[in-house]
Amino acid sequence: MTPVPVRELRNHTRQVIDRVNAGETIVITVGGRPAIELRAIESRRATFDRAVFAERVLGHQADPGLTAELADLAPGTTDDLPL
């Protein structure tokens, strides 16, 4: 972790952000003492393919008894119900 005085952050904000985005973790100091830590936010994929989706979802299905209970409460389909 690289210490950077708050004055340098104020005067060279873009350069400090570029360093962080390049993977560097920076500790901002105030009066020579560590105050905050800057590090890049991990990016997350907005989409993923069908196989990954199935792998993530199939392992977390609802209680199997829930399907039977829902069928008892609303037999058949609900396609005929008004919106």
Residue, then its C-alpha position, 0 to 999 in steps of 0.5 A: m500500500t502506497p501512502v499519498p497525502v490528502r493534498e496530493l489527492r486533491n491536486h492530482t485526483r485523476q492520476v491517483i484514481d488511474r493508479v488505483n484502477a491500475g491495481e494499486t492500493i493507496v492509503i490517503t494520509v492526513g497529517g502523516r497518519p493513515a485516514i482512508e484506503l483507496r482500492a478499485i471496485e471489483s467489476r462484475r459481469a452483467t450477463f453470463d451464458r445459459a450454462v452458468f445461469a443453470e449451474r447457479v440456479l439449479g442448486h438453489q431451487a425452492d422446497p419441492g413441497l412448495t410446488a405441490e402446495l401451489a398446485d393445490l392453491a391454484p390448480g391448472t393455469t392462471d391464464d384465464l384470470p384478468l390482469 
